[in-house]
Amino acid sequence: MPRLPARLTPLLAELPVLVVVGVLAVVPRPAGTPVGPQRVTVRVASCDLQNAGSADVTYTVVNGDRVEHAYKVELTVAAAGGPLGAGVGLVNRVEPGATATGRALIVVRANPPDAACAVGAVTHDGHAGHGS
């Protein structure tokens, strides 16, 4: 078997590392796994529809990223008959891994018994008011 030139020998020692790096670079991420600022979990903590014409919504936002973010929370109230109302909340300065709680009063056009609240969130790292 022919001998490799001496200048290639150090490269052979690095070959296993290069193979592992190459394999990891092409391994796909599980579908639906958000990355970066979109690593946020938001959920409805409570949805009080007891008062006619309004929904008192409490929600939580969990920052799954490695840096602080602010979030724009989009709230909706709907029933089988369709949308009843919507609103937006802002949550500022959520540290990495931290959970923040927000609350919003949403005006609704009706309060049917099957009404439910839903939330979604996106990063909103721009200016969001006083002290931001």
N, CA, C and O atoms as CSV, one atom per row, in Angstrom:
chain,resi,resn,atom,element,x,y,z
A,1,MET,N,N,0.844,-1.168,0.000
A,1,MET,CA,C,0.000,0.000,0.000
A,1,MET,C,C,0.893,1.237,0.000
A,1,MET,O,O,1.858,1.293,0.762
A,2,PRO,N,N,0.590,2.241,-0.848
A,2,PRO,CA,C,1.449,3.422,-0.928
A,2,PRO,C,C,1.326,4.284,0.333
A,2,PRO,O,O,0.273,4.338,0.969
A,3,ARG,N,N,2.415,4.946,0.670
A,3,ARG,CA,C,2.454,5.844,1.833
A,3,ARG,C,C,1.986,7.225,1.440
A,3,ARG,O,O,2.279,7.712,0.348
A,4,LEU,N,N,1.229,7.872,2.378
A,4,LEU,CA,C,0.772,9.231,2.138
A,4,LEU,C,C,1.892,10.215,2.434
A,4,LEU,O,O,2.729,9.964,3.300
A,5,PRO,N,N,1.910,11.328,1.722
A,5,PRO,CA,C,2.914,12.350,2.043
A,5,PRO,C,C,2.745,12.816,3.488
A,5,PRO,O,O,1.632,12.846,4.012
A,6,ALA,N,N,3.832,13.171,4.111
A,6,ALA,CA,C,3.845,13.581,5.519
A,6,ALA,C,C,2.913,14.775,5.772
A,6,ALA,O,O,2.354,14.890,6.863
A,7,ARG,N,N,2.739,15.656,4.795
A,7,ARG,CA,C,1.895,16.832,5.001
A,7,ARG,C,C,0.409,16.463,5.104
A,7,ARG,O,O,-0.378,17.267,5.605
A,8,LEU,N,N,0.002,15.271,4.644
A,8,LEU,CA,C,-1.395,14.848,4.726
A,8,LEU,C,C,-1.713,14.089,6.015
A,8,LEU,O,O,-2.888,13.930,6.347
A,9,THR,N,N,-0.740,13.633,6.724
A,9,THR,CA,C,-0.944,12.859,7.942
A,9,THR,C,C,-1.755,13.629,8.994
A,9,THR,O,O,-2.664,13.041,9.579
A,10,PRO,N,N,-1.475,14.913,9.266
A,10,PRO,CA,C,-2.288,15.634,10.254
A,10,PRO,C,C,-3.760,15.723,9.834
A,10,PRO,O,O,-4.644,15.725,10.691
A,11,LEU,N,N,-4.030,15.795,8.534
A,11,LEU,CA,C,-5.409,15.857,8.059
A,11,LEU,C,C,-6.160,14.561,8.343
A,11,LEU,O,O,-7.357,14.582,8.631
A,12,LEU,N,N,-5.456,13.435,8.263
A,12,LEU,CA,C,-6.099,12.153,8.554
A,12,LEU,C,C,-6.548,12.085,10.009
A,12,LEU,O,O,-7.577,11.481,10.310
A,13,ALA,N,N,-5.802,12.687,10.897
A,13,ALA,CA,C,-6.191,12.692,12.306
A,13,ALA,C,C,-7.475,13.489,12.521
A,13,ALA,O,O,-8.240,13.190,13.437
A,14,GLU,N,N,-7.718,14.494,11.690
A,14,GLU,CA,C,-8.911,15.328,11.812
A,14,GLU,C,C,-10.103,14.769,11.049
A,14,GLU,O,O,-11.215,15.276,11.200
A,15,LEU,N,N,-9.906,13.751,10.245
A,15,LEU,CA,C,-10.967,13.207,9.403
A,15,LEU,C,C,-12.213,12.790,10.193
A,15,LEU,O,O,-13.317,13.136,9.772
A,16,PRO,N,N,-12.099,12.066,11.313
A,16,PRO,CA,C,-13.312,11.696,12.052
A,16,PRO,C,C,-14.115,12.925,12.517
A,16,PRO,O,O,-15.345,12.907,12.488
A,17,VAL,N,N,-13.434,13.964,12.935
A,17,VAL,CA,C,-14.109,15.186,13.379
A,17,VAL,C,C,-14.841,15.828,12.203
A,17,VAL,O,O,-15.986,16.257,12.346
A,18,LEU,N,N,-14.198,15.895,11.062
A,18,LEU,CA,C,-14.824,16.481,9.880
A,18,LEU,C,C,-16.044,15.687,9.440
A,18,LEU,O,O,-17.034,16.271,9.000
A,19,VAL,N,N,-15.989,14.372,9.551
A,19,VAL,CA,C,-17.131,13.534,9.177
A,19,VAL,C,C,-18.302,13.806,10.116
A,19,VAL,O,O,-19.434,13.962,9.657
A,20,VAL,N,N,-18.051,13.866,11.413
A,20,VAL,CA,C,-19.120,14.134,12.386
A,20,VAL,C,C,-19.736,15.504,12.132
A,20,VAL,O,O,-20.960,15.636,12.139
A,21,VAL,N,N,-18.923,16.512,11.912
A,21,VAL,CA,C,-19.436,17.861,11.634
A,21,VAL,C,C,-20.275,17.853,10.363
A,21,VAL,O,O,-21.332,18.481,10.319
A,22,GLY,N,N,-19.825,17.162,9.344
A,22,GLY,CA,C,-20.581,17.084,8.098
A,22,GLY,C,C,-21.924,16.397,8.279
A,22,GLY,O,O,-22.929,16.840,7.723
A,23,VAL,N,N,-21.950,15.328,9.046
A,23,VAL,CA,C,-23.205,14.610,9.296
A,23,VAL,C,C,-24.162,15.497,10.089
A,23,VAL,O,O,-25.342,15.580,9.747
A,24,LEU,N,N,-23.686,16.149,11.122
A,24,LEU,CA,C,-24.550,17.019,11.931
A,24,LEU,C,C,-25.099,18.186,11.127
A,24,LEU,O,O,-26.198,18.668,11.400
A,25,ALA,N,N,-24.353,18.635,10.152
A,25,ALA,CA,C,-24.806,19.764,9.333
A,25,ALA,C,C,-25.988,19.393,8.454
A,25,ALA,O,O,-26.771,20.266,8.080
A,26,VAL,N,N,-26.134,18.124,8.117
A,26,VAL,CA,C,-27.227,17.730,7.239
A,26,VAL,C,C,-28.355,17.003,7.958
A,26,VAL,O,O,-29.362,16.678,7.329
A,27,VAL,N,N,-28.222,16.736,9.255
A,27,VAL,CA,C,-29.303,16.102,10.002
A,27,VAL,C,C,-30.435,17.111,10.138
A,27,VAL,O,O,-30.234,18.191,10.693
A,28,PRO,N,N,-31.611,16.778,9.643
A,28,PRO,CA,C,-32.717,17.741,9.712
A,28,PRO,C,C,-33.244,17.910,11.127
A,28,PRO,O,O,-33.219,16.978,11.931
A,29,ARG,N,N,-33.717,19.101,11.413
A,29,ARG,CA,C,-34.368,19.397,12.671
A,29,ARG,C,C,-35.775,18.845,12.627
A,29,ARG,O,O,-36.362,18.786,11.547
A,30,PRO,N,N,-36.352,18.433,13.762
A,30,PRO,CA,C,-37.737,17.970,13.744
A,30,PRO,C,C,-38.643,19.076,13.215
A,30,PRO,O,O,-38.471,20.246,13.558
A,31,ALA,N,N,-39.595,18.707,12.391
A,31,ALA,CA,C,-40.525,19.699,11.828
A,31,ALA,C,C,-41.258,20.408,12.949
A,31,ALA,O,O,-41.626,19.796,13.952
A,32,GLY,N,N,-41.464,21.689,12.776
A,32,GLY,CA,C,-42.205,22.470,13.754
A,32,GLY,C,C,-41.384,22.971,14.923
A,32,GLY,O,O,-41.933,23.632,15.804
A,33,THR,N,N,-40.099,22.689,14.970
A,33,THR,CA,C,-39.266,23.184,16.058
A,33,THR,C,C,-38.802,24.581,15.714
A,33,THR,O,O,-37.963,24.750,14.829
A,34,PRO,N,N,-39.334,25.600,16.402
A,34,PRO,CA,C,-38.919,26.954,16.085
A,34,PRO,C,C,-37.504,27.223,16.571
A,34,PRO,O,O,-37.026,26.582,17.507
A,35,VAL,N,N,-36.844,28.166,15.934
A,35,VAL,CA,C,-35.493,28.532,16.333
A,35,VAL,C,C,-35.445,30.029,16.590
A,35,VAL,O,O,-36.267,30.789,16.079
A,36,GLY,N,N,-34.483,30.435,17.380
A,36,GLY,CA,C,-34.268,31.856,17.618
A,36,GLY,C,C,-35.446,32.515,18.311
A,36,GLY,O,O,-36.071,31.917,19.187
A,37,PRO,N,N,-35.751,33.743,17.922
A,37,PRO,CA,C,-36.774,34.525,18.613
A,37,PRO,C,C,-38.161,33.890,18.607
A,37,PRO,O,O,-38.994,34.225,19.449
A,38,GLN,N,N,-38.419,32.988,17.681
A,38,GLN,CA,C,-39.745,32.383,17.627
A,38,GLN,C,C,-39.903,31.207,18.589
A,38,GLN,O,O,-40.941,30.546,18.588
A,39,ARG,N,N,-38.903,30.946,19.394
A,39,ARG,CA,C,-39.021,29.902,20.412
A,39,ARG,C,C,-39.806,30.469,21.585
A,39,ARG,O,O,-39.241,30.805,22.626
A,40,VAL,N,N,-41.093,30.566,21.401
A,40,VAL,CA,C,-41.969,31.127,22.423
A,40,VAL,C,C,-43.166,30.200,22.602
A,40,VAL,O,O,-43.698,29.654,21.635
A,41,THR,N,N,-43.577,30.036,23.850
A,41,THR,CA,C,-44.774,29.275,24.154
A,41,THR,C,C,-45.743,30.233,24.827
A,41,THR,O,O,-45.392,30.906,25.796
A,42,VAL,N,N,-46.948,30.289,24.317
A,42,VAL,CA,C,-47.967,31.174,24.883
A,42,VAL,C,C,-49.234,30.354,25.088
A,42,VAL,O,O,-49.596,29.536,24.242
A,43,ARG,N,N,-49.904,30.577,26.213
A,43,ARG,CA,C,-51.139,29.842,26.467
A,43,ARG,C,C,-52.102,30.691,27.285
A,43,ARG,O,O,-51.701,31.622,27.983
A,44,VAL,N,N,-53.368,30.348,27.183
A,44,VAL,CA,C,-54.402,31.017,27.963
A,44,VAL,C,C,-54.369,30.430,29.368
A,44,VAL,O,O,-54.498,29.218,29.539
A,45,ALA,N,N,-54.196,31.286,30.376
A,45,ALA,CA,C,-54.239,30.835,31.767
A,45,ALA,C,C,-55.678,30.867,32.276
A,45,ALA,O,O,-56.093,29.981,33.022
A,46,SER,N,N,-56.443,31.892,31.870
A,46,SER,CA,C,-57.866,31.956,32.217
A,46,SER,C,C,-58.593,32.788,31.180
A,46,SER,O,O,-58.023,33.690,30.565
A,47,CYS,N,N,-59.862,32.465,31.000
A,47,CYS,CA,C,-60.706,33.146,30.023
A,47,CYS,C,C,-62.066,33.349,30.685
A,47,CYS,O,O,-62.911,32.454,30.671
A,48,ASP,N,N,-62.271,34.526,31.261
A,48,ASP,CA,C,-63.502,34.830,31.994
A,48,ASP,C,C,-64.479,35.550,31.063
A,48,ASP,O,O,-64.254,36.690,30.659
A,49,LEU,N,N,-65.557,34.861,30.740
A,49,LEU,CA,C,-66.586,35.410,29.860
A,49,LEU,C,C,-67.884,35.688,30.638
A,49,LEU,O,O,-68.959,35.748,30.041
A,50,GLN,N,N,-67.789,35.858,31.953
A,50,GLN,CA,C,-68.968,36.037,32.797
A,50,GLN,C,C,-69.655,37.383,32.611
A,50,GLN,O,O,-70.866,37.483,32.806
A,51,ASN,N,N,-68.913,38.414,32.240
A,51,ASN,CA,C,-69.497,39.743,32.063
A,51,ASN,C,C,-69.889,39.936,30.603
A,51,ASN,O,O,-69.070,39.766,29.701
A,52,ALA,N,N,-71.144,40.292,30.386
A,52,ALA,CA,C,-71.654,40.474,29.023
A,52,ALA,C,C,-70.821,41.511,28.268
A,52,ALA,O,O,-70.515,42.580,28.796
A,53,GLY,N,N,-70.463,41.181,27.038
A,53,GLY,CA,C,-69.744,42.111,26.181
A,53,GLY,C,C,-68.241,42.144,26.366
A,53,GLY,O,O,-67.562,42.958,25.739
A,54,SER,N,N,-67.700,41.268,27.222
A,54,SER,CA,C,-66.245,41.283,27.405
A,54,SER,C,C,-65.708,39.905,27.766
A,54,SER,O,O,-66.426,39.034,28.256
A,55,ALA,N,N,-64.428,39.748,27.504
A,55,ALA,CA,C,-63.681,38.560,27.910
A,55,ALA,C,C,-62.437,39.052,28.637
A,55,ALA,O,O,-61.650,39.820,28.084
A,56,ASP,N,N,-62.265,38.612,29.861
A,56,ASP,CA,C,-61.090,38.960,30.661
A,56,ASP,C,C,-60.106,37.798,30.503
A,56,ASP,O,O,-60.325,36.712,31.041
A,57,VAL,N,N,-59.026,38.034,29.765
A,57,VAL,CA,C,-58.100,36.959,29.405
A,57,VAL,C,C,-56.763,37.151,30.129
A,57,VAL,O,O,-56.156,38.221,30.063
A,58,THR,N,N,-56.323,36.116,30.809
A,58,THR,CA,C,-54.988,36.085,31.400
A,58,THR,C,C,-54.192,35.046,30.626
A,58,THR,O,O,-54.687,33.953,30.353
A,59,TYR,N,N,-52.946,35.394,30.271
A,59,TYR,CA,C,-52.131,34.501,29.453
A,59,TYR,C,C,-50.707,34.477,29.973
A,59,TYR,O,O,-50.270,35.385,30.680
A,60,THR,N,N,-49.987,33.417,29.609
A,60,THR,CA,C,-48.570,33.313,29.963
A,60,THR,C,C,-47.747,33.190,28.692
A,60,THR,O,O,-48.180,32.610,27.696
A,61,VAL,N,N,-46.544,33.755,28.755
A,61,VAL,CA,C,-45.588,33.719,27.649
A,61,VAL,C,C,-44.277,33.176,28.207
A,61,VAL,O,O,-43.755,33.694,29.194
A,62,VAL,N,N,-43.746,32.129,27.572
A,62,VAL,CA,C,-42.469,31.546,27.992
A,62,VAL,C,C,-41.456,31.798,26.880
A,62,VAL,O,O,-41.666,31.395,25.736
A,63,ASN,N,N,-40.357,32.466,27.223
A,63,ASN,CA,C,-39.287,32.747,26.270
A,63,ASN,C,C,-38.368,31.531,26.203
A,63,ASN,O,O,-37.633,31.252,27.150
A,64,GLY,N,N,-38.410,30.809,25.084
A,64,GLY,CA,C,-37.563,29.632,24.907
A,64,GLY,C,C,-36.245,29.927,24.215
A,64,GLY,O,O,-35.493,29.010,23.887
A,65,ASP,N,N,-35.963,31.205,23.991
A,65,ASP,CA,C,-34.723,31.586,23.315
A,65,ASP,C,C,-33.628,31.807,24.361
A,65,ASP,O,O,-33.866,31.690,25.563
A,66,ARG,N,N,-32.423,32.127,23.880
A,66,ARG,CA,C,-31.284,32.360,24.773
A,66,ARG,C,C,-31.040,33.833,25.060
A,66,ARG,O,O,-30.083,34.179,25.753
A,67,VAL,N,N,-31.902,34.709,24.530
A,67,VAL,CA,C,-31.772,36.145,24.784
A,67,VAL,C,C,-33.134,36.714,25.176
A,67,VAL,O,O,-34.176,36.112,24.914
A,68,GLU,N,N,-33.101,37.878,25.805
A,68,GLU,CA,C,-34.327,38.553,26.224
A,68,GLU,C,C,-35.143,39.000,25.007
A,68,GLU,O,O,-34.583,39.417,23.993
A,69,HIS,N,N,-36.468,38.908,25.121
A,69,HIS,CA,C,-37.355,39.379,24.058
A,69,HIS,C,C,-38.581,40.053,24.653
A,69,HIS,O,O,-38.924,39.851,25.818
A,70,ALA,N,N,-39.227,40.851,23.831
A,70,ALA,CA,C,-40.573,41.349,24.097
A,70,ALA,C,C,-41.482,40.625,23.109
A,70,ALA,O,O,-41.041,40.216,22.034
A,71,TYR,N,N,-42.752,40.468,23.476
A,71,TYR,CA,C,-43.673,39.730,22.621
A,71,TYR,C,C,-44.966,40.488,22.397
A,71,TYR,O,O,-45.494,41.139,23.298
A,72,LYS,N,N,-45.460,40.388,21.181
A,72,LYS,CA,C,-46.789,40.877,20.831
A,72,LYS,C,C,-47.699,39.657,20.902
A,72,LYS,O,O,-47.495,38.675,20.188
A,73,VAL,N,N,-48.697,39.728,21.765
A,73,VAL,CA,C,-49.609,38.609,21.977
A,73,VAL,C,C,-50.934,38.936,21.300
A,73,VAL,O,O,-51.557,39.958,21.589
A,74,GLU,N,N,-51.352,38.068,20.405
A,74,GLU,CA,C,-52.608,38.255,19.678
A,74,GLU,C,C,-53.666,37.365,20.313
A,74,GLU,O,O,-53.509,36.146,20.384
A,75,LEU,N,N,-54.754,37.994,20.778
A,75,LEU,CA,C,-55.803,37.288,21.485
A,75,LEU,C,C,-57.073,37.273,20.647
A,75,LEU,O,O,-57.419,38.270,20.012
A,76,THR,N,N,-57.759,36.145,20.648
A,76,THR,CA,C,-59.034,36.057,19.946
A,76,THR,C,C,-60.042,35.342,20.824
A,76,THR,O,O,-59.692,34.486,21.636
A,77,VAL,N,N,-61.295,35.707,20.644
A,77,VAL,CA,C,-62.407,35.033,21.293
A,77,VAL,C,C,-63.326,34.599,20.170
A,77,VAL,O,O,-63.700,35.403,19.316
A,78,ALA,N,N,-63.692,33.317,20.173
A,78,ALA,CA,C,-64.529,32.788,19.105
A,78,ALA,C,C,-65.460,31.718,19.655
A,78,ALA,O,O,-65.246,31.176,20.739
A,79,ALA,N,N,-66.480,31.435,18.892
A,79,ALA,CA,C,-67.426,30.359,19.187
A,79,ALA,C,C,-67.722,29.638,17.888
A,79,ALA,O,O,-67.162,29.977,16.845
A,80,ALA,N,N,-68.587,28.661,17.940
A,80,ALA,CA,C,-68.922,27.903,16.733
A,80,ALA,C,C,-69.452,28.812,15.628
A,80,ALA,O,O,-69.262,28.525,14.446
A,81,GLY,N,N,-70.107,29.895,15.999
A,81,GLY,CA,C,-70.644,30.828,15.023
A,81,GLY,C,C,-69.605,31.739,14.400
A,81,GLY,O,O,-69.925,32.487,13.476
A,82,GLY,N,N,-68.381,31.697,14.875
A,82,GLY,CA,C,-67.316,32.523,14.314
A,82,GLY,C,C,-66.656,33.417,15.342
A,82,GLY,O,O,-66.881,33.262,16.543
A,83,PRO,N,N,-65.832,34.364,14.870
A,83,PRO,CA,C,-65.102,35.255,15.778
A,83,PRO,C,C,-66.053,36.193,16.527
A,83,PRO,O,O,-67.056,36.658,15.985
A,84,LEU,N,N,-65.709,36.452,17.775
A,84,LEU,CA,C,-66.515,37.349,18.613
A,84,LEU,C,C,-65.767,38.622,18.976
A,84,LEU,O,O,-66.385,39.658,19.221
A,85,GLY,N,N,-64.446,38.551,19.012
A,85,GLY,CA,C,-63.640,39.714,19.360
A,85,GLY,C,C,-62.164,39.374,19.314
A,85,GLY,O,O,-61.779,38.205,19.291
A,86,ALA,N,N,-61.338,40.422,19.301
A,86,ALA,CA,C,-59.889,40.211,19.241
A,86,ALA,C,C,-59.181,41.390,19.888
A,86,ALA,O,O,-59.747,42.474,20.032
A,87,GLY,N,N,-57.945,41.159,20.270
A,87,GLY,CA,C,-57.137,42.215,20.864
A,87,GLY,C,C,-55.668,41.851,20.815
A,87,GLY,O,O,-55.295,40.755,20.397
A,88,VAL,N,N,-54.839,42.793,21.250
A,88,VAL,CA,C,-53.391,42.606,21.249
A,88,VAL,C,C,-52.846,43.050,22.599
A,88,VAL,O,O,-53.298,44.043,23.169
A,89,GLY,N,N,-51.874,42.305,23.098
A,89,GLY,CA,C,-51.161,42.679,24.310
A,89,GLY,C,C,-49.673,42.675,24.038
A,89,GLY,O,O,-49.202,41.985,23.135
A,90,LEU,N,N,-48.936,43.441,24.813
A,90,LEU,CA,C,-47.473,43.454,24.709
A,90,LEU,C,C,-46.880,43.022,26.039
A,90,LEU,O,O,-47.332,43.443,27.103
A,91,VAL,N,N,-45.869,42.181,25.964
A,91,VAL,CA,C,-45.138,41.746,27.144
A,91,VAL,C,C,-43.684,42.105,26.903
A,91,VAL,O,O,-43.070,41.612,25.957
A,92,ASN,N,N,-43.133,42.955,27.746
A,92,ASN,CA,C,-41.759,43.438,27.583
A,92,ASN,C,C,-40.780,42.663,28.448
A,92,ASN,O,O,-41.133,42.119,29.494
A,93,ARG,N,N,-39.550,42.630,27.984
A,93,ARG,CA,C,-38.391,42.146,28.752
A,93,ARG,C,C,-38.600,40.792,29.414
A,93,ARG,O,O,-38.566,40.675,30.639
A,94,VAL,N,N,-38.815,39.778,28.597
A,94,VAL,CA,C,-38.924,38.419,29.113
A,94,VAL,C,C,-37.544,37.775,28.978
A,94,VAL,O,O,-37.052,37.550,27.873
A,95,GLU,N,N,-36.941,37.489,30.111
A,95,GLU,CA,C,-35.597,36.902,30.146
A,95,GLU,C,C,-35.609,35.489,29.537
A,95,GLU,O,O,-36.658,34.848,29.482
A,96,PRO,N,N,-34.458,35.011,29.088
A,96,PRO,CA,C,-34.387,33.652,28.545
A,96,PRO,C,C,-34.892,32.626,29.556
A,96,PRO,O,O,-34.470,32.621,30.712
A,97,GLY,N,N,-35.793,31.764,29.114
A,97,GLY,CA,C,-36.339,30.714,29.976
A,97,GLY,C,C,-37.400,31.184,30.952
A,97,GLY,O,O,-37.995,30.365,31.653
A,98,ALA,N,N,-37.650,32.480,31.015
A,98,ALA,CA,C,-38.609,33.017,31.985
A,98,ALA,C,C,-40.033,32.962,31.459
A,98,ALA,O,O,-40.269,32.896,30.252
A,99,THR,N,N,-40.979,32.991,32.395
A,99,THR,CA,C,-42.398,33.040,32.082
A,99,THR,C,C,-42.940,34.382,32.535
A,99,THR,O,O,-42.703,34.806,33.666
A,100,ALA,N,N,-43.667,35.048,31.652
A,100,ALA,CA,C,-44.314,36.320,31.985
A,100,ALA,C,C,-45.825,36.122,31.871
A,100,ALA,O,O,-46.301,35.326,31.062
A,101,THR,N,N,-46.558,36.850,32.682
A,101,THR,CA,C,-48.016,36.781,32.662
A,101,THR,C,C,-48.569,38.120,32.223
A,101,THR,O,O,-48.078,39.168,32.641
A,102,GLY,N,N,-49.588,38.089,31.382
A,102,GLY,CA,C,-50.250,39.302,30.924
A,102,GLY,C,C,-51.755,39.152,31.060
A,102,GLY,O,O,-52.272,38.055,31.273
A,103,ARG,N,N,-52.436,40.262,30.933
A,103,ARG,CA,C,-53.888,40.249,31.054
A,103,ARG,C,C,-54.459,41.264,30.085
A,103,ARG,O,O,-53.883,42.333,29.879
A,104,ALA,N,N,-55.596,40.926,29.489
A,104,ALA,CA,C,-56.244,41.837,28.544
A,104,ALA,C,C,-57.753,41.707,28.676
A,104,ALA,O,O,-58.277,40.629,28.954
A,105,LEU,N,N,-58.431,42.809,28.476
A,105,LEU,CA,C,-59.883,42.831,28.433
A,105,LEU,C,C,-60.281,42.988,26.974
A,105,LEU,O,O,-59.966,43.999,26.346
A,106,ILE,N,N,-60.965,42.002,26.438
A,106,ILE,CA,C,-61.343,41.992,25.032
A,106,ILE,C,C,-62.840,42.292,24.925
A,106,ILE,O,O,-63.654,41.651,25.590
A,107,VAL,N,N,-63.191,43.248,24.103
A,107,VAL,CA,C,-64.596,43.534,23.837
A,107,VAL,C,C,-65.106,42.472,22.868
A,107,VAL,O,O,-64.499,42.224,21.826
A,108,VAL,N,N,-66.235,41.846,23.226
A,108,VAL,CA,C,-66.828,40.811,22.374
A,108,VAL,C,C,-68.263,41.197,22.038
A,108,VAL,O,O,-68.920,41.900,22.806
A,109,ARG,N,N,-68.738,40.743,20.905
A,109,ARG,CA,C,-70.088,41.106,20.476
A,109,ARG,C,C,-71.155,40.212,21.092
A,109,ARG,O,O,-72.340,40.537,21.018
A,110,ALA,N,N,-70.765,39.097,21.696
A,110,ALA,CA,C,-71.688,38.191,22.368
A,110,ALA,C,C,-70.885,37.291,23.302
A,110,ALA,O,O,-69.664,37.189,23.176
A,111,ASN,N,N,-71.565,36.646,24.227
A,111,ASN,CA,C,-70.913,35.712,25.149
A,111,ASN,C,C,-71.642,34.362,25.117
A,111,ASN,O,O,-72.207,33.956,26.132
A,112,PRO,N,N,-71.642,33.661,23.980
A,112,PRO,CA,C,-72.327,32.371,23.931
A,112,PRO,C,C,-71.634,31.350,24.833
A,112,PRO,O,O,-70.458,31.510,25.157
A,113,PRO,N,N,-72.353,30.307,25.238
A,113,PRO,CA,C,-71.769,29.322,26.161
A,113,PRO,C,C,-70.570,28.565,25.585
A,113,PRO,O,O,-69.748,28.056,26.348
A,114,ASP,N,N,-70.451,28.480,24.259
A,114,ASP,CA,C,-69.331,27.742,23.669
A,114,ASP,C,C,-68.146,28.647,23.310
A,114,ASP,O,O,-67.215,28.205,22.637
A,115,ALA,N,N,-68.174,29.897,23.749
A,115,ALA,CA,C,-67.069,30.819,23.442
A,115,ALA,C,C,-65.785,30.365,24.123
A,115,ALA,O,O,-65.810,29.827,25.230
A,116,ALA,N,N,-64.668,30.588,23.450
A,116,ALA,CA,C,-63.349,30.223,23.982
A,116,ALA,C,C,-62.323,31.260,23.563
A,116,ALA,O,O,-62.478,31.935,22.545
A,117,CYS,N,N,-61.278,31.377,24.359
A,117,CYS,CA,C,-60.188,32.312,24.089
A,117,CYS,C,C,-59.000,31.552,23.509
A,117,CYS,O,O,-58.751,30.400,23.862
A,118,ALA,N,N,-58.272,32.216,22.615
A,118,ALA,CA,C,-57.060,31.640,22.037
A,118,ALA,C,C,-56.000,32.730,21.957
A,118,ALA,O,O,-56.325,33.913,21.858
A,119,VAL,N,N,-54.726,32.330,22.002
A,119,VAL,CA,C,-53.622,33.291,21.938
A,119,VAL,C,C,-52.532,32.790,21.010
A,119,VAL,O,O,-52.386,31.589,20.783
A,120,GLY,N,N,-51.773,33.730,20.481
A,120,GLY,CA,C,-50.578,33.460,19.695
A,120,GLY,C,C,-49.589,34.569,20.019
A,120,GLY,O,O,-49.995,35.630,20.494
A,121,ALA,N,N,-48.319,34.355,19.779
A,121,ALA,CA,C,-47.321,35.380,20.098
A,121,ALA,C,C,-46.219,35.406,19.055
A,121,ALA,O,O,-45.845,34.376,18.493
A,122,VAL,N,N,-45.707,36.604,18.808
A,122,VAL,CA,C,-44.536,36.809,17.959
A,122,VAL,C,C,-43.622,37.794,18.674
A,122,VAL,O,O,-44.077,38.581,19.504
A,123,THR,N,N,-42.341,37.751,18.352
A,123,THR,CA,C,-41.427,38.696,18.991
A,123,THR,C,C,-41.757,40.108,18.545
A,123,THR,O,O,-42.186,40.348,17.416
A,124,HIS,N,N,-41.545,41.022,19.456
A,124,HIS,CA,C,-41.781,42.446,19.203
A,124,HIS,C,C,-40.691,43.200,19.941
A,124,HIS,O,O,-40.938,43.820,20.975
A,125,ASP,N,N,-39.477,43.140,19.398
A,125,ASP,CA,C,-38.331,43.702,20.092
A,125,ASP,C,C,-38.116,45.178,19.815
A,125,ASP,O,O,-37.095,45.737,20.214
A,126,GLY,N,N,-39.057,45.818,19.141
A,126,GLY,CA,C,-38.967,47.252,18.908
A,126,GLY,C,C,-39.462,48.021,20.115
A,126,GLY,O,O,-39.683,47.435,21.175
A,127,HIS,N,N,-39.638,49.312,19.974
A,127,HIS,CA,C,-40.106,50.154,21.051
A,127,HIS,C,C,-41.564,49.826,21.369
A,127,HIS,O,O,-42.394,49.758,20.463
A,128,ALA,N,N,-41.877,49.625,22.644
A,128,ALA,CA,C,-43.232,49.210,23.031
A,128,ALA,C,C,-43.822,50.099,24.113
A,128,ALA,O,O,-44.700,49.651,24.850
A,129,GLY,N,N,-43.382,51.318,24.233
A,129,GLY,CA,C,-43.986,52.217,25.225
A,129,GLY,C,C,-42.949,52.784,26.174
A,129,GLY,O,O,-41.746,52.702,25.929
A,130,HIS,N,N,-43.436,53.357,27.256
A,130,HIS,CA,C,-42.569,54.002,28.243
A,130,HIS,C,C,-41.611,53.000,28.881
A,130,HIS,O,O,-42.012,51.888,29.226
A,131,GLY,N,N,-40.387,53.377,29.033
A,131,GLY,CA,C,-39.391,52.548,29.724
A,131,GLY,C,C,-38.961,51.316,28.962
A,131,GLY,O,O,-38.356,50.413,29.541
A,132,SER,N,N,-39.259,51.258,27.682
A,132,SER,CA,C,-38.892,50.062,26.913
A,132,SER,C,C,-37.444,50.112,26.510
A,132,SER,O,O,-36.954,49.191,25.856
